[in-house]
Each structure stands twice: as C-alpha cells, then as structure tokens.
C-alpha cells in the first residue's frame, strides 16, 4: 500500500506538470490564479501521497517532515513543467498551399491573445502563410520552417533582411478583424512612437510620454485593417490624432 501511494503520487506529478503546460498554453498565460491555485492543491496532495508512502509513522500535515516532502514535490513539479514546456508541441493543424504542407498550429496559438476570435484568427494566419508560400524565393529559402510552422522565425528573418514589407501582410487584416491590444503589443508600439517623437519637433515642447499614450488610446479605437494600412500613415485622421495629442501633451 505504501509503495502504491508513492507510485500514484509520482504519476500524478508527471501528469499534472504536463497538464499545467497544456492548460497554460490554452490560456496564453502561465500565471492564471485559477490554474496556480488548482495545481498547488494537486502538488499538495502528491506531497501527502509520497510522504505517506515513505514515512514510517503517520505523516502529519503540520510538521517539518511534510514541508520537506512538499518542497520536494513542488521542485519536481517545476522541473517537470520546464521539461514539458521545452518539449511542448501543439496538435498539428496542416493546410496545403502550393503543394506545401504547412502546420499553422503554432502561429494560431501565438496570435491567440492578439486576435481572440478563432475564425478571424484563422483567416489572418492562413493569409500570412499563403503570402509566404506564394513567394517562391522566400518559401524555398525557409521551406523547413514553413512546413514546421515556425512562422515567427521566418518573419523575424525577413524583417532583418528588410524584406518584410514586400509581403504586404497588412492586407491580412480583414475589416471585421478585432485586434486585442496586449501589453506586449502596446509596449512595442509605444517604444516605436517614442523613438520617432524624440527626433521630432515635439521633443522640446511636449511631454512625450503623454503624447505617446494619447496616440495609443486613439489607435485602440481603430480597426486593425485601418491602422495597418499604408494610407493611414498620411491620412487626415492620423493628422487629427496628432494635433489632438499635441495640445494635450504641451509643456506649460
């Protein structure tokens, strides 16, 4: 019976660590309170099972001995979770474009927080991989990454080579696509705006952080398609936003 408890406790630790990684990927966060609390109690139970199997006497939860078993179980859970994270792969989702079998599971999962709606996200992701696959030079050079679904690696490489603009990826935003401004997106956009403002005429007359925050607030109200279009960069709407933010951020 004691050996059975140890085996069950260890088995649950392995299973829990795997499920934790999968659940966290589904929610796109590893710090969800619901998940953390749930798996805390699972680790607590595993510690009690393992400890009860090893201990010669009846194991008391309020004891230094149990704390040692809990620390061991928690450490094992974290190590196993890290290993599972390194080896984690989404269930493949294959589409065929120009006779190339492309796994879009990773790009679908990676853009989940940016485009919450699954239907809109699928159209966006398929559009991106289609543009890559339709460019013969790019698809041949990155064929292995394209097949395995490492679209982010391809886009980073194209950006470093100043070839990203040739794909016109802004066209992949449908007029109905609703983009969620995650903290990462907002931080990246803010950094880009601030860099531009530092070399602009507003550098000495305005509070650049206020100017930047004002612009981002306005941009959040626009559709992803409009915001990413080439026309918007020189549009009257953008000029109006800039004028409004100029007035709001003036140093008095």
Buried (B, 14 or more C-beta within 10 A) or exposed (E): EEEEBBEBBBEBBBEBBBBBBEBBBEEBEBEBEEBEEBBEEBBBBBBBBBBBBBBEEEBEEEEEBBEEBBEBBBEBBEEBBEEBBEEEEBEEBEBEBEEBEBBBBBBBBBBBBBBEBEEBBBBBBBBBBBBBBEBEEBBEBBEEBBBBBBBEBBBEBBEEEEEBEEBEBBEBBBEEBEBBBEEEBBEEBBEEBEEEBEEBEBEEEBBBEBBBBBBBEBBEEBBBBBBBBEEBEEEEEBEEBBEEBBEBBEEE
